[in-house]
């Protein structure tokens, strides 16, 4: 029944259209109380009405962008090694036991998937403060994008691979701005991706350490 209601929503059917479909497939006006075989007939009919993505391995749905942003954050933090939607969907299926149509479309199920990703990232980085908000901290430190960049920077410092003397100098050099609050969404994405690339590069065994004064 849960699958039927998800497909009904994805197909964009109003209540009368949905009941007409159920009656056409089973002779009843409601799926409640029907047999498993009748449910499968309804599911098959609804599935034919759901718009299909051009790429079946791409995540689409109400919560796809939020989950993708977290997945790419994990990739830049060095936790995730395959940044594809296919890998994300497979991971979240294992963690939540849910079909991807559910955690990409349903608010409650999406929250379970989001929490699963956050917990994994915190555990894998050893940073329990990541992706959390603390009202006692300045606004910048409650911005998940800044938290991610700050953690990657600490990793680069530990590996003597930081691309500038400090994070403020790096922000200024890359964007012309020295305050996190003034950065655009596009600048944040570019910074996270560039720092993630630097972190992955620093983990290669043939990469020499890079030192900066200050």
Long-range contacts (C-beta under 8 A, 24 or more apart in sequence): 1-31, 1-32, 1-39, 2-102, 3-43, 3-99, 3-101, 4-31, 4-39, 4-42, 4-43, 4-46, 6-101, 6-102, 6-105, 6-106, 7-43, 7-46, 7-47, 7-49, 7-50, 7-101, 8-46, 9-105, 10-46, 10-50, 10-51, 10-101, 10-105, 11-46, 11-49, 11-50, 13-46, 13-49, 21-45, 21-46, 57-84, 57-85, 57-86, 57-89, 58-85, 59-85, 59-88, 59-89, 59-100, 59-104, 60-104, 61-101, 61-104, 61-105, 62-104, 62-105, 62-107, 62-110, 63-103, 63-104, 63-105, 63-107, 63-110, 63-113, 63-114, 64-104, 66-110, 66-114, 67-92, 67-103, 67-104, 67-110, 67-113, 67-114, 67-117, 70-114, 70-117, 70-118, 70-121, 70-131, 71-117, 72-192, 72-193, 73-121, 73-131, 73-144, 73-148, 73-192, 74-117, 74-120, 74-121, 74-124, 75-196, 76-148, 76-152, 76-192, 76-193, 76-195, 76-196, 76-197, 76-199, 77-121, 77-124, 77-125, 77-130, 77-148, 77-151, 77-152, 77-196, 77-199, 78-125, 78-152, 78-155, 78-196, 78-199, 78-200, 78-203, 79-120, 79-121, 79-124, 79-125, 92-116, 92-117, 95-120, 125-151, 127-151, 139-181, 140-179, 140-180, 140-181, 143-180, 145-188, 145-191, 145-192, 146-180, 148-192, 149-188, 149-191, 149-192, 149-195, 152-192, 152-195, 152-196, 152-198, 152-199, 153-195, 155-199, 155-202, 156-195, 156-198, 156-199, 156-202, 159-199, 159-202, 159-203, 159-209, 160-209, 160-210, 160-211, 161-198, 161-199, 161-201, 161-202, 161-207, 161-209, 161-210, 162-210, 162-212, 163-198, 163-210, 164-212, 165-212, 165-213, 165-214, 166-214, 169-214
